[in-house]
Amino acid sequence: MEVVVTGLGMVSPVGRDVVTSCAAIRAGLARPQPLPYFEALDEASQETGPITGHPIRALTEGFTLIGRWLRLSRGCIADLICQGALPDATHASFWRLTGLLVITPYHNDDRFMGDAEDASPSTEPVRLAYLEPLLEALQLPIEERNAEVLCLGHAGALHAIHQAKHWMESHGLERLIVVAVDSYCEPLTLEWLAGHRRLKTLTNPCGLMPGEAGACFLLESTLSARRRQPPMQVGVSSAAVREEHADPGQGGRNPGDVLAGCLAESLAGDIAGGAFGGSLVLDLNGENWRSSEWGYARVRLRDYLRDDVQLMLPATSVGDTGAASGAVNVCVAIRALARGYARSDKVLVASSSERGHVGSAFFKRLER
């Protein structure tokens, strides 16, 4: 089974839909604002001041954790249905052949007071607290057995693309909605980030600016897409995933070889035409470990990437959006192809999670 991307949806700090969000990111627009509900200590002056972040005003204010995830999910899926011209809930036959895969942060992380040493924690708490309420709120006839959780953080969306064919075939589906949401502007999460000294402050300039977003995309079999003729079709040329044994985001060794291997696998089928010099979407966010990972990987990829490869960095406009960032990157890449401002007819996307999971995917423009 071959799959194509036939729909996108997004809510972000720079737009309430995927069209305006990606246009703003392309233009380099940003709306950083002080987060008055969270202050950090300036070690030089010994005074406290609010952290600057990228919140989505009005949409998520007053909500915490799961509440924010539900608000962001409903917002981006509503945009997907609108932008992709999907049928409403009365078309039961369409939704019966549609699955839902939700991407979340690592659920056993100390961010949620979990045990990171647990090698195979159950996702049932996430399913009960987030997925089932989301299915109920969407009011779409998606069968519960066709809905699943993938708790892999930043790289989760690309792991979902890698697994999509097998997952769709095993469930007898024609299409799959991948939705990834997260908020680093949420108070408890800000406490977690501050505890690990990951926030950008006057005394820690190599930190991240917290953001929040919801992003989703529709993966569909080519046969179904040919039959439906949706307004947009972008091919998935290749996808690759890897796992680093150390936790680079927690101070582990990060030589960039895992990310380089992942990107090399995605590019392998295209290397016959020479090194890739098009657009590459990355989740660089200002943290040292991400910069080091990319720097080492770039050296290892000298035979695969040209010196003039164009880097697209959504975090400069929306901040670090956590587990949503992989799907945000995918939306930015697909819009670049659909609108024709990508460097070539293909765009490469890569993401890395704090716990060592990495993923990459190659998207191509299709002739209609």
WOCOR-V348575 format. One line per field, one symbol per residue. phi: phi as a letter, one per 20 degrees, with the letter a starting at -180 (. if undefined). A space follows every 10 residues. Layout:
# WOCOR-V348575
phi: ???
This chain:
# WOCOR-V348575
phi: .eccecacbb cbfdrebfff fffffffmfb cfbfdfebdc eeffemddbf febcedgmfd fndckggfgf fffffffffg fffelefeff efffffdddc cdecfffdef gdledffffc ffegffffec ffffgfffld fefffdcbdc dcmgegffff ffeggfffff dmddbbedcc caceefgfff fffffeldff cfecfecdef cbacbbbdec fffffffelf fbbceefabb cbbefedffd nffcemffff ffffffegfd ffengfcedc ecdfcoffff ffgfffffff dfeddffege edcgffddme dmfffffgff ffffffffen dffbeccdcb bcefeofcbb bddcfdfd
